[in-house]
């Protein structure tokens, strides 16, 4: 889903213009980024936690040449989903498993057809 699609969905649901909704969505994203830069962490209840962490310097290997290369330390943004989001994703997994089990049961219940007779006509 793109930002444009998010704006359209919210706009349709709450009745604001897409232009006004886009401004609100962008301001929200800007506030998240600004908070991450200043405070290194933002917790959004029932959604999750964004956090800026320092990734240590390390030695790596160029997969093309096999040469060892030095990768300097850098800052990365991590995200840990909240309980509500985790539960909804687990529900997706349960539904997929149930569909797969139902499909397997359906396929095993169908009688197998005999091979087509080869040869001439009657």
N, C-alpha and C positions, 0 to 999 in steps of 0.2 A: 504494500500500500504506500502511496506517495503522500507528501504533504498536501498536495492539491486534493486528493481523494479524502483525506482526513477533514480538510476544510469543508468540502462539499457535504460530507456526512453530518458534521456538526451543524452546519448552516441549515440543512434540511430538517434536522431534529429540533433545533431551538428557534428557528424562524428569523435568524439574523441574515443580513446580506452576506454573500461570500467574501466581499471585500472587507467588511468589518470582522468577520470570523477569521479571515486570513491574518489580519493585524493582531488579533488576540492570540492565535496559535503561534505566530512568530515571536510575539512578546514573551510568551511562555517558554519557548525554546531558548530565547536570548537570556532569560532569567536563569534557566537551568545551567547554561554554559557559563554565565558570569559567576554564579555561585560556585561552580566547580573550580573555576580559575582562582577565585578568592579564598574559598574555604576548603577546597579539595574533597568535599563530600556533600551530597544532597540526598535526603531521605524523603521519599514520597509514600506516605502511608497507603497500604493496600496495593501498592504498585511495585516499589522496589527501591534499591539504593544504588546511586551512581557514586563512584569514588575514583579519585585520581591516585594512582599508585606509581612508584618508581620501579621500573624494570631494570635489574642490575646488568652491568656490562657482562659480556660473555664471549667466548670463542665459538665460532660456528664454522661450517664448511660450505664452500660454494658447491652446490650440487652438480653444476656443469663441469667444473674443472677439478673438483676435489681439493682445491687449495683451502687452507685454513684462513679465516678472516676474523677480524676483531669487530664485534658489534658493540657500539658504545651504549651506556645507560640511556634510558629515555623514560618519559612519563607516558602512561597509558590510562585510558578511562575504562573502568570495569563496571559491570552491572550485575547486581544480585537481585533476582526477582523476589517480590513479596509473597507471602503465604497464599493470598487470593489468586495471584497469577499462577503460582506453582500448582495449585489445586485444579485450576481450569485446564492447564496443559496436561496434567495427569489424567483428567477426564477424557481428553482427546485420545490419549494412549489407550485407556480402557475401552472406549468406543471402537477404536481401530481393531483391538484384539477381539472384541465381540463380533465384529463384522467378519474378520478372518476366520474365526471359529465357526460361525454360521455358514460361511461359504464352503469351508472344508466339510462340514456335516452334510450340506446339500449335495456336494459333489460325490461324497461316498455313498449317499443314499440312492443315487441314480443307477439303474441297472446298466451294465455295460452292453453295448450292442455287438452282435456277432459280426465278424469280418464279412465284407461284401463278397459274394460268390463271384469267382472269376470264371471266365469261359464263355461259351457260345450262348445263343439265344434259343428259346423254346419254340 
